[in-house]
């Protein structure tokens, strides 16, 4: 099966240029994400995400630690973008997302990264924390297409999205990979400074599913289109996994889900007693059983429970 992303058709029709103009227009009074800071990022003003006009990249390269349908034999061509529109106290990329480790790069240079990763045999381009840089990403893709770029685009986000921005990405993004972090306001506010997280996340994920449907793979098991959902279990049920998984099953019983067991205290998590431990096996398997009880059946092989410690 030969894959061709719909961004090729958008490019050939001129529609991609129009999308890029619309996305850059949003930067004049930024509301790319639900925070709607209203800063003029085209003039260098910065809002909650601390990002201005230019794209910022921390690192890039083939990544073999992602879900199996993304990794295959060549790896996922991962580009780690700097900063974030969330403030998760337990963030495992704390230096990048909170401290802003990275450097400004032009959209032309980002396109070169995509081409390089394609030449190195990666199966996709995996954009980590892309929300606040969607205009620059779209322009980078356009430059890359002119040089022969043709890999699936993975939108690897924290789930706190403005659904109107997601609508502008239709046909540009091939695989959406959102986190669904919480199902209630209190922990979303306390640990990520986003009390409306679940409301905005549900709207966005429903739109993502409308665009690309359930995760689809080729004959080699490599994903080329669809929705891949991640849910990180937190200690003491703080993520509200029951409601999260109920929502996911309502989207489709065929939703592909990575129920993640790898929570560990990072960043500022040690300041919160309830977050200062890893999971128990029971917490993980309770979540897996809930998912199966809701009829979900497509789970990432990484959802193994293999790295969990037992606590009394």
C-alpha positions as CSV (number, residue, x, y, z in Angstrom):
1,X,0.0,0.0,0.0
2,X,1.4,3.4,-1.0
3,X,0.6,6.1,1.5
4,X,-0.1,9.7,0.4
5,X,-1.0,12.3,3.0
6,X,-3.9,14.6,2.3
7,X,-1.5,17.5,2.9
8,X,-0.2,16.8,-0.6
9,X,-3.6,17.6,-2.1
10,X,-3.9,20.7,0.1
11,X,-0.6,21.9,-1.2
12,X,-1.4,21.2,-4.9
13,X,-4.7,23.0,-4.6
14,X,-3.3,26.0,-2.8
15,X,-5.5,25.3,0.2
16,X,-2.4,24.7,2.4
17,X,-1.3,28.3,1.7
18,X,-4.7,29.6,2.8
19,X,-4.5,27.5,6.0
20,X,-1.1,28.9,6.8
21,X,-2.4,32.5,6.3
22,X,-5.3,31.8,8.7
23,X,-3.0,30.2,11.3
24,X,-0.5,33.1,11.2
25,X,-3.4,35.5,11.4
26,X,-4.3,34.0,14.8
27,X,-0.8,34.9,16.1
28,X,-1.7,38.6,15.9
29,X,-3.9,38.1,19.0
30,X,-3.0,34.6,19.9
31,X,-5.8,32.2,20.7
32,X,-4.2,29.0,19.3
33,X,-5.0,27.3,22.6
34,X,-7.8,27.6,25.1
35,X,-5.9,30.2,27.1
36,X,-6.6,32.8,24.4
37,X,-3.8,35.1,25.8
38,X,-4.4,37.7,23.0
39,X,-0.7,38.5,22.7
40,X,0.6,39.7,19.3
41,X,3.3,37.0,18.8
42,X,4.1,38.3,15.4
43,X,5.6,41.3,17.2
44,X,7.4,39.1,19.8
45,X,4.8,39.4,22.6
46,X,4.6,36.3,24.7
47,X,1.7,34.7,26.7
48,X,1.3,31.7,29.0
49,X,3.4,29.5,26.7
50,X,6.3,32.0,26.7
51,X,6.6,31.6,22.9
52,X,6.9,34.3,20.3
53,X,7.1,34.5,16.5
54,X,9.8,31.9,15.9
55,X,9.6,28.1,16.2
56,X,11.8,26.7,19.1
57,X,13.2,23.2,19.0
58,X,14.9,21.4,21.8
59,X,16.1,18.3,19.8
60,X,15.2,16.0,17.0
61,X,16.0,12.5,15.8
62,X,14.7,8.9,15.3
63,X,12.9,7.9,18.5
64,X,12.4,4.2,19.4
65,X,10.5,4.7,22.7
66,X,7.1,5.6,21.3
67,X,4.2,3.2,20.6
68,X,5.0,0.3,18.4
69,X,2.8,1.4,15.4
70,X,4.9,4.6,15.3
71,X,8.3,3.1,15.7
72,X,8.5,0.1,13.4
73,X,12.0,-0.6,12.3
74,X,13.1,3.0,11.4
75,X,11.9,4.8,14.4
76,X,9.5,7.8,14.8
77,X,11.1,11.0,13.5
78,X,10.6,13.1,16.7
79,X,11.0,16.8,16.9
80,X,10.8,18.1,20.5
81,X,9.4,21.6,20.5
82,X,10.2,24.0,23.4
83,X,7.6,25.3,25.9
84,X,4.0,24.3,26.5
85,X,0.5,25.6,27.1
86,X,0.2,23.5,30.3
87,X,2.1,23.6,33.6
88,X,2.0,19.9,34.7
89,X,3.9,19.8,37.9
90,X,5.0,16.2,37.2
91,X,6.2,16.9,33.6
92,X,8.8,14.4,32.4
93,X,10.1,16.9,29.9
94,X,10.4,19.6,32.6
95,X,13.5,21.3,31.2
96,X,12.0,21.6,27.8
97,X,8.4,22.5,28.6
98,X,8.9,24.5,31.8
99,X,12.4,25.9,31.6
100,X,12.4,26.6,27.9
101,X,15.5,24.7,26.9
102,X,15.9,24.9,23.1
103,X,16.8,27.3,20.4
104,X,14.9,29.3,17.8
105,X,14.9,27.8,14.3
106,X,13.4,29.1,11.0
107,X,10.6,27.2,9.4
108,X,13.0,26.4,6.5
109,X,15.4,24.8,9.0
110,X,12.5,22.8,10.6
111,X,11.6,21.6,7.0
112,X,15.2,20.4,6.6
113,X,14.9,18.4,9.9
114,X,11.8,16.7,8.5
115,X,13.6,15.8,5.2
116,X,16.6,14.6,7.1
117,X,14.5,12.3,9.3
118,X,12.7,11.0,6.2
119,X,16.1,10.2,4.6
120,X,17.2,8.4,7.7
121,X,14.3,6.0,7.4
122,X,11.8,7.2,10.0
123,X,8.2,6.2,9.5
124,X,6.6,9.6,10.4
125,X,7.3,13.0,11.8
126,X,6.3,13.2,15.4
127,X,5.8,16.7,16.6
128,X,6.0,16.8,20.4
129,X,4.1,19.6,22.1
130,X,3.1,21.3,18.9
131,X,0.0,23.3,20.0
132,X,1.6,26.8,20.4
133,X,3.6,26.4,17.1
134,X,0.9,25.2,14.7
135,X,1.3,28.1,12.2
136,X,5.1,27.6,12.0
137,X,4.7,23.8,11.7
138,X,2.2,24.2,8.8
139,X,4.7,26.5,7.0
140,X,7.5,24.1,7.6
141,X,5.5,21.2,6.1
142,X,4.9,23.3,3.0
143,X,8.6,24.0,2.6
144,X,9.3,20.3,3.1
145,X,6.8,19.2,0.5
146,X,8.6,21.2,-2.1
147,X,11.7,19.1,-1.4
148,X,9.9,15.7,-1.6
149,X,8.6,15.3,1.9
150,X,5.8,12.6,2.2
151,X,5.7,11.1,5.7
152,X,2.7,11.0,8.0
153,X,2.5,13.9,10.4
154,X,1.9,13.0,14.1
155,X,0.4,15.7,16.3
156,X,1.7,14.6,19.8
157,X,-0.1,17.0,22.1
158,X,-1.1,17.4,25.8
159,X,-4.8,17.5,24.9
160,X,-5.4,21.1,26.0
161,X,-6.5,22.3,22.5
162,X,-8.7,25.0,20.9
163,X,-11.0,23.0,18.7
164,X,-11.0,25.8,16.1
165,X,-7.3,25.4,15.7
166,X,-7.7,21.7,15.3
167,X,-10.2,22.3,12.6
168,X,-7.6,24.3,10.6
169,X,-5.3,21.3,10.8
170,X,-7.7,19.0,8.9
171,X,-5.8,17.4,6.0
172,X,-2.5,18.5,7.4
173,X,-2.2,16.1,10.3
174,X,-2.4,12.4,9.6
175,X,-2.2,11.0,13.2
176,X,-3.4,12.7,16.2
177,X,-1.9,11.5,19.5
178,X,-3.4,13.5,22.4
179,X,-3.0,12.9,26.1
180,X,-6.2,12.8,28.0
181,X,-4.8,13.8,31.4
182,X,-7.8,14.4,33.7
183,X,-11.6,14.2,33.8
184,X,-12.3,16.7,36.6
185,X,-11.5,20.3,37.2
186,X,-9.8,20.2,40.6
187,X,-6.7,18.1,39.7
188,X,-6.5,19.8,36.3
189,X,-6.3,23.2,38.0
190,X,-4.0,22.0,40.8
191,X,-1.5,20.1,38.8
192,X,-1.7,21.7,35.3
193,X,-3.2,25.1,35.8
194,X,-6.1,24.3,33.4
195,X,-9.4,23.9,35.2
196,X,-11.4,23.6,31.9
197,X,-9.0,20.9,30.7
198,X,-11.5,18.0,30.2
199,X,-14.1,20.2,28.5
200,X,-11.6,21.5,26.0
201,X,-9.9,18.2,25.5
202,X,-13.2,16.4,24.8
203,X,-14.1,18.9,22.1
204,X,-10.7,18.6,20.5
205,X,-10.5,14.9,20.6
206,X,-14.0,14.5,19.1
207,X,-12.9,16.7,16.2
208,X,-9.7,14.8,15.8
209,X,-11.6,11.6,15.6
210,X,-14.0,13.1,13.1
211,X,-11.1,14.0,10.9
212,X,-9.0,10.9,10.9
213,X,-11.1,8.1,12.6
214,X,-9.6,5.1,14.4
215,X,-5.9,4.3,14.1
216,X,-5.1,2.6,10.8
217,X,-2.0,0.6,10.0
218,X,-0.4,-0.9,6.9
219,X,0.5,-4.5,6.3
220,X,3.7,-4.1,8.4
221,X,1.8,-2.7,11.4
222,X,2.9,0.9,10.9
223,X,0.3,3.6,11.6
224,X,-0.4,6.0,8.8
225,X,-3.6,7.7,9.8
226,X,-6.0,7.9,12.8
227,X,-6.3,8.7,16.5
228,X,-4.0,7.3,19.1
229,X,-5.0,8.2,22.7
230,X,-2.7,8.3,25.7
231,X,-3.8,8.3,29.3
232,X,-1.3,8.5,32.1
233,X,-2.6,6.9,35.3
234,X,-1.8,9.0,38.4
235,X,-1.6,7.8,42.0
236,X,-4.8,7.6,44.0
237,X,-7.0,7.9,41.0
238,X,-6.2,11.6,40.5
239,X,-6.5,11.4,36.8
240,X,-10.1,10.3,37.0
241,X,-9.4,7.3,34.7
242,X,-13.0,6.0,34.8
243,X,-14.5,9.0,33.2
244,X,-11.6,9.3,30.7
245,X,-12.0,5.7,29.5
246,X,-15.8,6.0,29.4
247,X,-15.4,9.0,27.1
248,X,-12.9,7.2,24.9
249,X,-15.2,4.2,24.5
250,X,-18.0,6.6,23.5
251,X,-15.8,7.8,20.7
252,X,-15.3,4.3,19.4
253,X,-14.9,0.9,20.9
254,X,-12.0,0.5,18.4
255,X,-10.1,3.4,19.8
256,X,-6.4,2.7,20.1
257,X,-5.3,3.5,23.6
258,X,-2.0,3.6,25.5
259,X,-2.9,3.3,29.2
260,X,0.4,4.5,30.5
261,X,1.9,3.1,33.7
262,X,5.2,5.0,33.8
263,X,4.2,7.8,36.1
264,X,7.1,8.8,38.3
265,X,7.6,11.9,40.4
266,X,9.4,14.5,38.3
267,X,9.8,18.2,38.3
268,X,7.7,19.8,41.1
269,X,5.7,16.6,41.9
270,X,7.8,16.1,45.0
271,X,6.0,19.2,46.5
272,X,2.8,17.2,46.5
273,X,2.6,14.3,48.9
274,X,-0.1,12.6,46.8
275,X,2.1,12.6,43.7
276,X,5.4,11.7,45.4
277,X,5.2,7.9,44.6
278,X,4.9,5.6,41.7
279,X,1.9,3.5,40.9
280,X,1.0,0.2,42.4
281,X,0.2,-2.8,40.2
282,X,-3.4,-2.7,41.4
283,X,-3.8,0.9,40.2
284,X,-2.6,-0.1,36.8
285,X,-4.7,-3.3,36.4
286,X,-7.8,-1.6,37.8
287,X,-7.5,1.0,35.0
288,X,-7.0,-1.8,32.4
289,X,-10.0,-3.7,33.6
290,X,-12.1,-0.5,33.5
291,X,-11.1,0.0,29.9
292,X,-12.0,-3.5,29.0
293,X,-15.2,-3.2,30.9
294,X,-16.1,-0.3,28.6
295,X,-15.5,-2.4,25.5
296,X,-12.1,-1.1,24.6
297,X,-9.8,-3.7,23.2
298,X,-7.0,-2.0,21.1
299,X,-4.3,-1.4,23.6
300,X,-0.7,-0.4,23.1
301,X,1.8,-3.2,23.9
302,X,3.5,-0.6,26.1
303,X,0.5,-0.9,28.4
304,X,2.2,-3.8,30.2
305,X,2.4,-2.9,33.8
306,X,6.0,-4.0,33.6
307,X,7.7,-1.0,35.3
308,X,5.3,-0.6,38.2
309,X,6.5,-1.0,41.8
310,X,4.4,-2.6,44.5
311,X,3.7,-0.4,47.5
312,X,2.0,-1.5,50.7
